[in-house]
Amino acid sequence: MMKRLYFALIVIITCSSCGKKSWEKPAENPDFIHRSIKDVTDVVRHDIYSPPVASRIYAYISVAAYEASRNGDNHYQSLEGQLKGLDSVPKPIAGKKYCFTLSASHAILTVGKILVMSEGRIEGFHDKLMQEFKDTGMPDSVYNNSIAYGKLIADRIIKWAGKDNYKHTRSLSKYDVQTDDASWKPTPPAYMKGIEPHWNEIRPFLLDSAQQFKPSHPFTFSNIPGSNFYKLAMEVYDTGKHLTDDEATIATFWDDNPFKVNINGHTMFATKKISPGGHWINITALVCRKAKADYMRSAEAYASIAVVIADSFINCWDEKYRSKVIRPETYINQYIDQSWMPLLQTPPFPEYTSGHSVVSTASAVVLSKLFGDEFPFIDSTEMEFSIPARNFKSFKAAAEEAAISRFYGGIHYMPSITNGVDEGDRIGQFALTKLHTRK
């Protein structure tokens, strides 16, 4: 009897000493990464960053997360040499013990804090999250090693970001509104000047240049009734006047306007929502959770989707400020019906091509590669803005709906949708040939 008890005790001791320590499983929860990126999203929304600027922030924090995580799984390789300008990424010290989810979370928030205005909001969340890691029972040595490594990664990413030409574009001239009939003009109610007219000067992440995937030449302007351009505007006008409830719901769901100006009498105030890129970042979080992706697969998904979104904005904005196509609202008010208003508020930049179409299609291409062509999901991203969730059978189906939503919303002509989808598909497919995360 005593021999059996002794043997059982040996087995218990042996089993408890093999495998992971008690703190490792809770500390490696990918939710730490999801929550860190969502905190930056909330601050991006609070600070009202434009969609292109928001995409830049997402790219750098996501690459930081990936590089800080990847040494925890030998199936993944660094993105150095793959992303433009990224080299000499620090490696952990051999023989030291790390918690790579902690390193990744610390890197995300450290980089995010540098790239936003409301540093205090990120700092407060950071302190709370770090305490949660400590509460897992993680040894002090592991905690300190992980924080130090996360900082090394963050410092490298911040240095890399500092050379992407963003600071230079802050000093360039604002967009000079053209006086010809064909060119984009500021739209009501705020009549804001065109945002980020020099975004094509930002260093791409994977693209060879901002002009790499130029869409088909935009339609020729004409204000003559019966002309092709007039017919395109009439198509927007007629659709807007006869929207079905489902079409209006789709347009509202994908609105993603970071700064909607509202006027109530003599009072003007803004409503803040996530950007189009932020919507797909949130979708990535939903999908990772549904797929039960571990922290490394989640970091891979964020990095892959974020750099493609960022390149999509660089490519799309290059065309917008080259063609400077007039918005439907301006054209319709001047040549068809001066009282007409689109369902959605017209964004403050030229019309061609549709950013939603480009970004959403490129995102769907990448997510389909990572999680499968037929991955049904419930998009509850907009519920925090009191907009009901929607069901999608695939990423492609979601992207197609996002694209057509801009036509329903009255802010794009149909060629901007179709050509934007083609532009996004080419960007996404190119990214898959250039980005290699697995060994």
ChimeraX attribute file (.defattr): number of C-alpha atoms within 10 A of each C-alpha:
attribute: neighborCount
match mode: 1-to-1
recipient: residues
	/A:1	6
	/A:2	7
	/A:3	8
	/A:4	9
	/A:5	10
	/A:6	10
	/A:7	12
	/A:8	12
	/A:9	12
	/A:10	12
	/A:11	12
	/A:12	10
	/A:13	11
	/A:14	11
	/A:15	10
	/A:16	12
	/A:17	11
	/A:18	8
	/A:19	9
	/A:20	9
	/A:21	11
	/A:22	13
	/A:23	16
	/A:24	16
	/A:25	10
	/A:26	16
	/A:27	21
	/A:28	19
	/A:29	15
	/A:30	22
	/A:31	20
	/A:32	22
	/A:33	29
	/A:34	22
	/A:35	15
	/A:36	23
	/A:37	24
	/A:38	16
	/A:39	19
	/A:40	27
	/A:41	22
	/A:42	16
	/A:43	21
	/A:44	28
	/A:45	20
	/A:46	18
	/A:47	14
	/A:48	22
	/A:49	20
	/A:50	19
	/A:51	22
	/A:52	23
	/A:53	18
	/A:54	25
	/A:55	26
	/A:56	25
	/A:57	23
	/A:58	28
	/A:59	23
	/A:60	26
	/A:61	29
	/A:62	29
	/A:63	27
	/A:64	33
	/A:65	35
	/A:66	33
	/A:67	29
	/A:68	34
	/A:69	29
	/A:70	25
	/A:71	17
	/A:72	16
	/A:73	12
	/A:74	9
	/A:75	11
	/A:76	19
	/A:77	15
	/A:78	23
	/A:79	19
	/A:80	13
	/A:81	11
	/A:82	15
	/A:83	17
	/A:84	16
	/A:85	15
	/A:86	17
	/A:87	15
	/A:88	10
	/A:89	18
	/A:90	15
	/A:91	14
	/A:92	19
	/A:93	10
	/A:94	6
	/A:95	6
	/A:96	10
	/A:97	15
	/A:98	22
	/A:99	24
	/A:100	30
	/A:101	29
	/A:102	30
	/A:103	28
	/A:104	34
	/A:105	29
	/A:106	30
	/A:107	36
	/A:108	31
	/A:109	27
	/A:110	24
	/A:111	25
	/A:112	30
	/A:113	20
	/A:114	14
	/A:115	21
	/A:116	20
	/A:117	16
	/A:118	16
	/A:119	16
	/A:120	12
	/A:121	16
	/A:122	21
	/A:123	15
	/A:124	10
	/A:125	15
	/A:126	20
	/A:127	11
	/A:128	10
	/A:129	18
	/A:130	16
	/A:131	10
	/A:132	15
	/A:133	20
	/A:134	16
	/A:135	12
	/A:136	14
	/A:137	15
	/A:138	19
	/A:139	11
	/A:140	10
	/A:141	11
	/A:142	17
	/A:143	21
	/A:144	16
	/A:145	20
	/A:146	26
	/A:147	21
	/A:148	17
	/A:149	25
	/A:150	31
	/A:151	22
	/A:152	20
	/A:153	30
	/A:154	31
	/A:155	18
	/A:156	20
	/A:157	23
	/A:158	20
	/A:159	12
	/A:160	15
	/A:161	21
	/A:162	12
	/A:163	13
	/A:164	18
	/A:165	13
	/A:166	17
	/A:167	12
	/A:168	13
	/A:169	17
	/A:170	11
	/A:171	8
	/A:172	11
	/A:173	9
	/A:174	14
	/A:175	14
	/A:176	10
	/A:177	13
	/A:178	11
	/A:179	9
	/A:180	8
	/A:181	15
	/A:182	17
	/A:183	17
	/A:184	26
	/A:185	26
	/A:186	19
	/A:187	18
	/A:188	15
	/A:189	13
	/A:190	13
	/A:191	12
	/A:192	13
	/A:193	16
	/A:194	19
	/A:195	17
	/A:196	20
	/A:197	21
	/A:198	19
	/A:199	21
	/A:200	22
	/A:201	17
	/A:202	20
	/A:203	20
	/A:204	23
	/A:205	24
	/A:206	20
	/A:207	22
	/A:208	12
	/A:209	17
	/A:210	22
	/A:211	15
	/A:212	13
	/A:213	21
	/A:214	16
	/A:215	20
	/A:216	14
	/A:217	10
	/A:218	15
	/A:219	15
	/A:220	10
	/A:221	15
	/A:222	15
	/A:223	18
	/A:224	11
	/A:225	12
	/A:226	11
	/A:227	12
	/A:228	15
	/A:229	18
	/A:230	18
	/A:231	16
	/A:232	17
	/A:233	23
	/A:234	19
	/A:235	16
	/A:236	22
	/A:237	24
	/A:238	11
	/A:239	17
	/A:240	21
	/A:241	13
	/A:242	11
	/A:243	14
	/A:244	12
	/A:245	9
	/A:246	10
	/A:247	19
	/A:248	17
	/A:249	18
	/A:250	19
	/A:251	23
	/A:252	19
	/A:253	21
	/A:254	23
	/A:255	24
	/A:256	20
	/A:257	22
	/A:258	24
	/A:259	20
	/A:260	19
	/A:261	15
	/A:262	14
	/A:263	12
	/A:264	7
	/A:265	6
	/A:266	5
	/A:267	7
	/A:268	11
	/A:269	11
	/A:270	12
	/A:271	11
	/A:272	18
	/A:273	22
	/A:274	28
	/A:275	27
	/A:276	26
	/A:277	28
	/A:278	25
	/A:279	20
	/A:280	24
	/A:281	28
	/A:282	22
	/A:283	20
	/A:284	21
	/A:285	24
	/A:286	18
	/A:287	21
	/A:288	22
	/A:289	15
	/A:290	13
	/A:291	13
	/A:292	12
	/A:293	19
	/A:294	15
	/A:295	26
	/A:296	26
	/A:297	21
	/A:298	26
	/A:299	27
	/A:300	24
	/A:301	24
	/A:302	28
	/A:303	25
	/A:304	24
	/A:305	27
	/A:306	28
	/A:307	26
	/A:308	30
	/A:309	34
	/A:310	26
	/A:311	31
	/A:312	34
	/A:313	26
	/A:314	26
	/A:315	29
	/A:316	29
	/A:317	28
	/A:318	24
	/A:319	25
	/A:320	20
	/A:321	22
	/A:322	11
	/A:323	18
	/A:324	20
	/A:325	24
	/A:326	20
	/A:327	26
	/A:328	25
	/A:329	26
	/A:330	22
	/A:331	22
	/A:332	21
	/A:333	14
	/A:334	14
	/A:335	13
	/A:336	17
	/A:337	13
	/A:338	12
	/A:339	9
	/A:340	15
	/A:341	21
	/A:342	20
	/A:343	19
	/A:344	19
	/A:345	20
	/A:346	26
	/A:347	20
	/A:348	20
	/A:349	24
	/A:350	26
	/A:351	25
	/A:352	30
	/A:353	32
	/A:354	29
	/A:355	29
	/A:356	31
	/A:357	31
	/A:358	31
	/A:359	32
	/A:360	29
	/A:361	31
	/A:362	30
	/A:363	30
	/A:364	24
	/A:365	25
	/A:366	24
	/A:367	25
	/A:368	15
	/A:369	12
	/A:370	14
	/A:371	16
	/A:372	13
	/A:373	17
	/A:374	13
	/A:375	16
	/A:376	16
	/A:377	17
	/A:378	15
	/A:379	21
	/A:380	16
	/A:381	22
	/A:382	20
	/A:383	12
	/A:384	9
	/A:385	11
	/A:386	7
	/A:387	14
	/A:388	13
	/A:389	13
	/A:390	16
	/A:391	12
	/A:392	17
	/A:393	13
	/A:394	19
	/A:395	25
	/A:396	21
	/A:397	17
	/A:398	20
	/A:399	24
	/A:400	18
	/A:401	20
	/A:402	24
	/A:403	28
	/A:404	23
	/A:405	26
	/A:406	27
	/A:407	27
	/A:408	28
	/A:409	26
	/A:410	26
	/A:411	25
	/A:412	29
	/A:413	26
	/A:414	20
	/A:415	17
	/A:416	28
	/A:417	25
	/A:418	17
	/A:419	21
	/A:420	28
	/A:421	27
	/A:422	19
	/A:423	27
	/A:424	32
	/A:425	24
	/A:426	20
	/A:427	27
	/A:428	27
	/A:429	14
	/A:430	16
	/A:431	22
	/A:432	15
	/A:433	9
	/A:434	12
	/A:435	15
	/A:436	14
	/A:437	18
	/A:438	11
	/A:439	8
